[in-house]
C-alpha cells in the first residue's frame, strides 16, 4: 500500500454518510474524473453547505490529492445552483483543474448514479461501480478528511445537522461517540413529548427512539419529528404490515415505476412489479421479485409517487433481502443486459425539493435553517464503535484504565482485510473495551459497599 493510501486508512477516513465505504480503497484505482458530491438533496440537512462554505480550501485540497493519486486531470464539485452563497465561497478557492457543476433543485440529485450521469453523460453499469466508467466519487466531508489525513490528522468528529422538533436547529462538528441525547440537548431539547429521531435525511434515513446511540463517522443528521407525523407513521410500520397492506391494496397503477429515478435512467427496476410479486407465487413471483434488485431505496415511490399511501420502497428492500438469502440475485452481467435506454421524459420528472418538502409536511421546519454552531462541542463521555464502516471492525489496541488523548488511535485496521482505524474523540480514560470503546473524561468511581 502506498503512503497516501496508508495515511487515509490509518486516519480512519470513510464515506461520511451512507454505508461508510473505506476511502483508501476508492483511491486505489486509475480514473479520469474525481467527483465531489455536494448536492445535498435531502430536506433539512445543511452540513454540506457549511463544509463547502467554511472549508472550501480543504475540500479542494483533498480533491487535488485524490486526483494526483488516481491520475485524474479533471475534478468536479456537484452543487445545486440555488446555493448561491456556497457557490461564491467555492469560486474563491477553485484551483485549476476543478470546476463546479450547477444542478437543479430536485430530488434525488445527490444520488451517486444521477450525479455521475449529469457530470459525464455515462451510466454506471448496473451492479457496477463509478470506477468502471472512469469516475471516483466521494462526498465533500470525505475529501476534507483526505486532506487532513495527508497531514496526519485523523477523523475524530463529523459534521451533523440537528433539526425538526428542537428549540434551536444547528449544524456542527460533533465528537464521534457523543450520544444522540446530548446532540439534541445542544439544540435546546425537543419541543414535543412523543417523537422519533430520523438518522440522516427524511427520505432515506432510518428511525430510532434510542437516544443513547452514538454519533458515528457516517452520521449526517438527527431529525426530531412527532410520532404522529407522516414520515414517522410511514417509517415505523413493520415490514409485515407493509407487505400485508401492499398485497391487499396495490392496484398496479404503475406511478411508482413511472417516477422511479433509476428506472428513468434505464436500469431494470420497476417497483410496481415488486408490488405485484406480493400477489403471486411460483415462477411468476421470481420474475416480478427480480424487478426490485436494482432499487436504490431513494424512497421517492413511497413518499411521493404512490396515490394509495403504500410503501413500494420497503417492499423492494425486503424483496432484495429475500432474494439475497435465497441466493437468487441476478449477476451484474444479467442486470446490465436488462438495462434499457434513458427515458426520453427523464429530465421532466425530477421532483422539485420545495414540493417534496410540502408533501413530507416539513415546510415549517424548512423555514428555520440549521445554522453552523461555531462553539467547541464538549462531552464528558463517548461510546466509539469499532465498526463504523463496510468491512471488518477495527481491532482495539487500548485497555481499560488507559489514558488516551483526542486523535490517538484506539482501534487499528484489521490486517489483510477491508478495514480502517478508529481514534479517540476526547481526552480521557478508557472505561470499557468490547465492540465499542467507552472513554470518560474522569474515571468511573466504583461504589463498593462493605459487608455488614
C-alpha positions as CSV (number, residue, x, y, z in Angstrom):
1,X,0.0,0.0,0.0
2,X,1.4,3.4,-1.0
3,X,2.0,6.1,1.7
4,X,-1.1,8.1,0.9
5,X,-3.5,5.1,1.0
6,X,-1.9,4.1,4.3
7,X,-2.4,7.6,5.7
8,X,-6.0,7.6,4.7
9,X,-6.6,4.1,6.1
10,X,-4.7,4.9,9.4
11,X,-6.6,8.2,9.6
12,X,-9.9,6.4,9.6
13,X,-11.3,8.1,6.5
14,X,-14.6,6.6,5.2
15,X,-17.6,7.8,3.3
16,X,-19.1,10.4,5.6
17,X,-22.6,9.2,5.0
18,X,-24.4,6.1,3.6
19,X,-22.7,2.8,4.3
20,X,-19.3,4.2,5.1
21,X,-17.1,2.6,2.4
22,X,-13.4,2.9,3.3
23,X,-11.9,5.8,1.2
24,X,-8.4,4.3,0.8
25,X,-10.0,1.6,-1.4
26,X,-11.8,4.1,-3.5
27,X,-8.4,5.9,-4.0
28,X,-6.7,2.7,-5.2
29,X,-7.7,3.0,-8.9
30,X,-6.9,4.9,-12.0
31,X,-9.7,7.1,-13.4
32,X,-10.3,10.2,-15.5
33,X,-12.6,12.2,-13.2
34,X,-12.8,12.9,-9.5
35,X,-16.3,14.0,-8.5
36,X,-17.3,15.6,-5.2
37,X,-21.0,15.2,-4.2
38,X,-22.2,18.4,-2.7
39,X,-25.8,18.2,-4.0
40,X,-27.2,17.6,-0.5
41,X,-30.7,16.9,-1.8
42,X,-32.2,15.5,1.5
43,X,-34.5,18.2,3.0
44,X,-33.4,19.9,6.3
45,X,-29.8,18.9,6.1
46,X,-27.3,21.7,5.8
47,X,-24.0,20.1,6.7
48,X,-22.5,20.0,3.2
49,X,-23.3,23.7,2.7
50,X,-21.4,24.5,5.9
51,X,-18.5,22.4,4.9
52,X,-18.2,24.0,1.4
53,X,-18.6,27.5,2.7
54,X,-16.1,27.2,5.6
55,X,-13.7,24.5,4.5
56,X,-13.6,25.1,0.7
57,X,-9.8,25.2,0.7
58,X,-9.5,21.8,2.4
59,X,-12.2,20.4,0.1
60,X,-10.3,21.4,-3.0
61,X,-7.0,20.3,-1.4
62,X,-8.4,16.9,-0.7
63,X,-9.7,16.6,-4.3
64,X,-6.3,17.6,-5.7
65,X,-4.6,14.9,-3.5
66,X,-7.2,12.4,-4.8
67,X,-6.7,13.5,-8.4
68,X,-3.0,13.0,-8.2
69,X,-3.4,9.6,-6.6
70,X,-5.9,8.3,-9.2
71,X,-4.3,10.0,-12.2
72,X,-7.3,12.3,-12.9
73,X,-6.9,15.6,-14.7
74,X,-10.4,16.9,-14.0
75,X,-12.3,17.5,-10.8
76,X,-15.9,18.4,-10.5
77,X,-18.0,19.6,-7.5
78,X,-21.7,18.9,-7.9
79,X,-23.8,21.6,-6.2
80,X,-27.3,22.9,-6.6
81,X,-27.5,26.2,-8.4
82,X,-29.8,27.6,-5.7
83,X,-27.0,27.6,-3.2
84,X,-25.5,30.9,-4.3
85,X,-23.7,31.7,-1.1
86,X,-21.9,28.4,-1.2
87,X,-21.1,28.8,-4.9
88,X,-19.5,32.1,-4.2
89,X,-17.3,30.6,-1.4
90,X,-16.2,27.8,-3.7
91,X,-15.4,30.0,-6.6
92,X,-12.9,31.9,-4.5
93,X,-11.0,28.7,-3.8
94,X,-11.2,26.7,-7.0
95,X,-7.8,25.8,-8.3
96,X,-7.0,24.9,-12.0
97,X,-8.5,21.5,-12.8
98,X,-11.5,21.7,-10.6
99,X,-14.8,23.1,-11.7
100,X,-18.4,23.4,-10.5
101,X,-21.4,21.6,-11.9
102,X,-24.6,23.5,-11.1
103,X,-27.6,21.3,-10.6
104,X,-31.4,21.8,-10.5
105,X,-33.1,21.7,-7.1
106,X,-34.7,18.3,-7.5
107,X,-34.7,15.0,-5.6
108,X,-32.6,12.8,-5.8
109,X,-29.9,14.9,-7.4
110,X,-27.4,13.7,-4.8
111,X,-27.8,10.0,-5.8
112,X,-24.3,8.8,-7.0
113,X,-25.7,7.4,-10.2
114,X,-27.6,10.6,-11.0
115,X,-24.6,12.7,-10.2
116,X,-22.2,10.7,-12.4
117,X,-24.7,10.7,-15.3
118,X,-25.1,14.5,-15.1
119,X,-21.3,15.0,-15.0
120,X,-20.3,12.6,-17.7
121,X,-23.4,11.6,-19.7
122,X,-22.5,8.0,-18.9
123,X,-24.3,5.5,-16.7
124,X,-22.5,3.4,-14.1
125,X,-23.1,-0.2,-15.2
126,X,-25.9,-1.9,-13.4
127,X,-24.4,-3.7,-10.4
128,X,-21.1,-1.9,-11.1
129,X,-19.0,1.0,-9.6
130,X,-18.2,4.5,-10.8
131,X,-14.6,3.5,-11.5
132,X,-15.9,1.1,-14.2
133,X,-16.5,4.2,-16.3
134,X,-13.5,6.2,-15.1
135,X,-15.0,8.2,-12.2
136,X,-14.2,8.3,-8.5
137,X,-17.0,9.8,-6.3
138,X,-16.9,10.9,-2.6
139,X,-18.9,13.3,-0.5
140,X,-17.4,16.7,0.4
141,X,-16.6,15.7,4.0
142,X,-14.6,12.7,2.9
143,X,-12.4,14.9,0.7
144,X,-11.8,17.2,3.6
145,X,-10.9,14.2,5.7
146,X,-8.5,13.0,3.0
147,X,-6.8,16.4,3.1
148,X,-6.4,16.2,6.9
149,X,-5.3,12.6,6.8
150,X,-2.5,13.5,4.4
151,X,-1.3,15.9,7.2
152,X,-1.6,13.2,9.9
153,X,-4.9,14.5,11.3
154,X,-7.3,11.6,11.9
155,X,-11.1,11.6,11.9
156,X,-12.4,12.4,15.4
157,X,-15.5,14.5,14.6
158,X,-18.2,14.6,12.0
159,X,-20.5,17.3,10.7
160,X,-24.1,16.8,11.7
161,X,-27.3,18.8,11.3
162,X,-29.8,18.6,14.2
163,X,-33.3,19.8,13.1
164,X,-37.0,19.3,13.4
165,X,-38.8,19.5,16.8
166,X,-36.0,21.2,18.6
167,X,-35.7,24.7,20.0
168,X,-32.6,25.8,18.1
169,X,-31.7,23.8,15.0
170,X,-27.9,23.7,14.3
171,X,-25.1,22.2,12.3
172,X,-21.8,21.4,14.0
173,X,-18.8,19.2,14.2
174,X,-19.8,16.6,16.8
175,X,-17.3,14.3,18.6
176,X,-17.7,10.7,17.3
177,X,-19.2,8.7,20.1
178,X,-21.3,11.5,21.6
179,X,-24.9,10.3,22.3
180,X,-27.9,11.4,20.3
181,X,-29.4,12.7,23.6
182,X,-26.5,15.2,24.1
183,X,-26.6,16.3,20.5
184,X,-30.3,17.1,20.8
185,X,-29.8,18.8,24.1
186,X,-27.3,21.1,22.3
187,X,-30.4,22.2,20.3
188,X,-32.2,23.2,23.4
189,X,-34.0,19.9,23.7
190,X,-37.2,18.7,22.0
191,X,-40.4,20.7,21.5
192,X,-42.8,17.8,21.6
193,X,-43.4,14.9,24.0
194,X,-43.8,11.9,21.6
195,X,-41.2,11.8,18.9
196,X,-38.9,9.7,16.8
197,X,-35.4,10.5,15.5
198,X,-34.6,10.1,11.8
199,X,-30.9,9.2,11.4
200,X,-29.9,11.1,8.3
201,X,-32.4,12.7,5.9
202,X,-36.2,12.3,5.9
203,X,-36.3,10.4,2.7
204,X,-33.7,7.7,3.2
205,X,-32.9,7.8,6.9
206,X,-34.0,5.1,9.3
207,X,-35.7,5.9,12.5
208,X,-35.0,5.3,16.2
209,X,-36.1,6.2,19.6
210,X,-32.9,5.2,21.3
211,X,-31.2,8.4,22.4
212,X,-28.2,6.6,23.8
213,X,-27.0,5.7,20.4
214,X,-23.6,7.3,19.5
215,X,-22.8,9.7,16.7
216,X,-20.6,7.8,14.2
217,X,-18.5,8.8,11.1
218,X,-21.5,8.3,8.9
219,X,-23.9,10.4,10.9
220,X,-25.2,13.3,8.8
221,X,-28.4,14.4,10.5
222,X,-30.6,13.9,13.5
223,X,-34.2,15.0,12.7
224,X,-36.6,15.0,15.6
225,X,-40.2,14.5,14.3
226,X,-43.5,14.0,16.1
227,X,-44.5,10.3,16.3
228,X,-47.8,11.4,14.7
229,X,-46.1,12.9,11.6
230,X,-46.5,11.4,8.1
231,X,-42.8,10.5,8.0
232,X,-42.9,8.7,11.4
233,X,-46.1,6.9,10.5
234,X,-44.6,5.5,7.3
235,X,-41.2,4.7,8.7
236,X,-42.4,3.0,11.9
237,X,-44.7,0.5,10.1
238,X,-43.4,-3.1,10.4
239,X,-42.2,-5.0,7.3
240,X,-45.1,-7.4,7.9
241,X,-47.7,-4.6,7.8
242,X,-46.1,-3.0,4.8
243,X,-46.3,-6.3,2.8
244,X,-49.7,-7.2,4.1
245,X,-51.2,-3.8,3.2
246,X,-49.4,-3.8,-0.2
247,X,-50.7,-7.2,-1.0
248,X,-54.3,-6.1,-0.3
249,X,-54.3,-2.6,-1.7
250,X,-51.9,-2.1,-4.7
251,X,-54.0,-1.5,-7.8
252,X,-50.9,-1.7,-10.2
253,X,-51.3,1.9,-11.3
254,X,-47.5,1.9,-12.0
255,X,-47.0,5.5,-10.8
256,X,-44.1,4.3,-8.7
257,X,-42.3,2.9,-11.7
258,X,-43.1,6.0,-13.9
259,X,-41.4,8.3,-11.4
260,X,-38.5,5.9,-10.4
261,X,-35.2,7.8,-10.9
262,X,-33.2,4.7,-11.5
263,X,-35.9,3.3,-13.9
264,X,-35.9,6.6,-15.8
265,X,-32.2,6.1,-16.3
266,X,-32.9,2.7,-17.9
267,X,-31.9,0.5,-15.0
268,X,-34.0,-2.7,-14.6
269,X,-36.1,-1.6,-11.6
270,X,-39.9,-1.5,-11.6
271,X,-41.4,-1.1,-8.1
272,X,-44.9,-1.9,-9.3
273,X,-43.7,-5.4,-10.4
274,X,-42.1,-5.8,-6.9
275,X,-45.5,-5.0,-5.5
276,X,-47.1,-7.5,-7.9
277,X,-44.8,-10.2,-6.6
278,X,-46.7,-10.0,-3.3
279,X,-49.8,-11.2,-5.0
280,X,-48.5,-14.2,-7.0
281,X,-46.5,-17.3,-6.3
282,X,-44.3,-19.8,-8.2
283,X,-42.1,-18.8,-11.2
284,X,-44.1,-15.6,-11.8
285,X,-43.2,-14.4,-8.3
286,X,-39.5,-14.7,-9.1
287,X,-39.7,-12.7,-12.3
288,X,-41.6,-9.9,-10.6
289,X,-39.4,-10.0,-7.5
290,X,-36.2,-9.5,-9.6
291,X,-37.6,-6.1,-10.6
292,X,-36.7,-4.9,-7.1
293,X,-32.9,-5.8,-7.3
294,X,-31.7,-2.5,-8.8
295,X,-33.7,-0.3,-6.4
296,X,-31.5,2.3,-4.7
297,X,-34.1,2.8,-1.9
298,X,-34.4,6.6,-2.6
299,X,-37.9,6.3,-1.2
300,X,-39.4,8.6,-3.8
301,X,-42.0,5.9,-4.8
302,X,-43.3,5.8,-1.2
303,X,-43.0,9.4,-0.1
304,X,-44.1,11.0,-3.4
305,X,-45.5,8.7,-6.1
306,X,-47.9,6.2,-4.7
307,X,-51.5,7.6,-4.6
308,X,-52.6,4.8,-2.2
309,X,-50.0,5.6,0.6
310,X,-48.3,2.3,0.1
311,X,-44.6,1.6,0.6
312,X,-43.1,0.2,-2.6
313,X,-39.6,1.2,-1.5
314,X,-39.8,-1.0,1.6
315,X,-41.3,-3.8,-0.4
316,X,-38.3,-3.6,-2.8
317,X,-35.9,-3.6,0.2
318,X,-37.4,-6.7,1.8
319,X,-37.7,-8.4,-1.6
320,X,-34.0,-7.8,-2.2
321,X,-33.1,-9.3,1.2
322,X,-35.2,-12.4,0.4
323,X,-33.6,-12.8,-3.0
324,X,-30.1,-12.5,-1.3
325,X,-31.0,-15.0,1.4
326,X,-32.2,-17.5,-1.2
327,X,-29.2,-16.8,-3.5
328,X,-31.4,-15.7,-6.4
329,X,-29.9,-12.3,-7.1
330,X,-29.0,-11.6,-10.7
331,X,-25.4,-11.2,-11.6
332,X,-24.1,-7.7,-12.7
333,X,-23.9,-9.0,-16.3
334,X,-27.6,-10.1,-16.2
335,X,-28.6,-6.7,-14.7
336,X,-26.7,-4.9,-17.4
337,X,-28.2,-7.0,-20.1
338,X,-31.7,-5.8,-18.9
339,X,-30.7,-2.1,-18.9
340,X,-32.6,0.0,-21.5
341,X,-32.2,3.4,-23.0
342,X,-32.6,6.5,-20.8
343,X,-36.3,7.5,-20.8
344,X,-37.0,10.5,-23.1
345,X,-39.0,12.2,-20.4
346,X,-36.5,11.8,-17.6
347,X,-35.4,15.4,-17.4
348,X,-39.1,16.5,-16.9
349,X,-39.7,14.1,-14.0
350,X,-37.4,15.4,-11.4
351,X,-39.3,16.2,-8.2
352,X,-38.8,19.8,-7.0
353,X,-37.5,19.9,-3.5
354,X,-39.9,22.6,-2.4
355,X,-42.9,20.5,-3.4
356,X,-41.3,17.4,-1.8
357,X,-40.9,19.3,1.5
358,X,-44.6,20.2,1.4
359,X,-45.6,16.5,0.7
360,X,-43.4,15.4,3.6
361,X,-45.1,18.0,5.9
362,X,-41.8,19.7,6.7
363,X,-42.5,23.2,5.5
364,X,-42.5,24.8,8.9
365,X,-39.1,23.2,9.8
366,X,-37.6,24.2,6.4
367,X,-38.2,27.8,7.2
368,X,-35.6,27.6,10.0
369,X,-32.1,26.9,8.8
370,X,-29.8,24.6,10.9
371,X,-27.1,27.3,11.0
372,X,-23.5,26.5,11.9
373,X,-22.7,26.3,15.6
374,X,-19.2,27.6,15.9
375,X,-18.6,26.7,19.6
376,X,-16.3,24.0,20.7
377,X,-18.5,21.0,21.4
378,X,-17.6,19.2,24.7
379,X,-18.8,16.0,26.1
380,X,-17.8,14.0,29.2
381,X,-18.3,10.5,27.7
382,X,-18.1,8.9,24.3
383,X,-19.0,5.4,23.1
384,X,-17.0,4.7,19.9
385,X,-17.9,1.6,17.9
386,X,-15.0,-0.3,16.3
387,X,-17.2,-1.0,13.3
388,X,-18.5,2.2,11.6
389,X,-17.7,1.2,8.0
390,X,-18.2,-1.6,5.5
391,X,-15.7,-4.3,6.1
392,X,-14.1,-5.8,9.2
393,X,-14.2,-3.8,12.5
394,X,-11.0,-2.1,13.8
395,X,-9.1,-4.1,16.4
396,X,-8.9,-2.5,19.9
397,X,-5.3,-1.5,20.9
398,X,-6.2,0.1,24.3
399,X,-7.1,-1.4,27.6
400,X,-9.4,-0.4,30.5
401,X,-7.8,2.2,32.7
402,X,-5.6,3.6,29.9
403,X,-5.3,7.4,29.5
404,X,-5.9,8.5,25.9
405,X,-5.8,11.8,24.0
406,X,-8.0,13.1,21.3
407,X,-6.7,11.8,17.9
408,X,-4.9,8.8,19.4
409,X,-5.6,5.6,17.6
410,X,-7.6,3.3,19.8
411,X,-8.5,0.7,17.1
412,X,-6.2,-0.4,14.4
413,X,-7.3,-1.6,10.9
414,X,-7.8,-5.4,10.8
415,X,-4.9,-6.9,8.9
416,X,-5.3,-8.1,5.4
417,X,-8.9,-7.0,5.3
418,X,-11.2,-4.1,4.3
419,X,-10.8,-2.0,7.5
420,X,-9.9,1.4,8.8
421,X,-8.6,2.8,12.1
422,X,-10.7,4.3,14.9
423,X,-9.5,7.2,17.1
424,X,-10.3,8.8,20.4
425,X,-12.6,11.9,20.0
426,X,-11.9,13.3,23.5
427,X,-9.1,13.2,26.1
428,X,-10.0,10.8,28.9
429,X,-9.8,7.3,30.4
430,X,-10.9,4.1,28.7
431,X,-13.6,2.5,30.9
432,X,-14.8,-0.3,28.7
433,X,-13.5,-2.2,25.7
434,X,-15.6,-4.5,23.6
435,X,-17.3,-4.0,20.2
436,X,-17.3,-0.4,21.4
437,X,-14.7,1.6,23.3
438,X,-16.0,3.9,26.1
439,X,-14.0,6.9,27.1
440,X,-14.8,9.2,30.0
441,X,-13.1,12.4,30.9
442,X,-12.8,11.2,34.5
443,X,-12.5,7.5,35.5
444,X,-15.7,6.0,36.8
445,X,-15.9,5.8,40.6
446,X,-16.8,2.3,41.8
447,X,-19.3,2.3,44.6
448,X,-18.3,-0.8,46.6
449,X,-20.3,-1.3,49.8
450,X,-18.6,-3.0,52.8
451,X,-20.3,-6.2,54.0
452,X,-22.2,-5.7,57.2
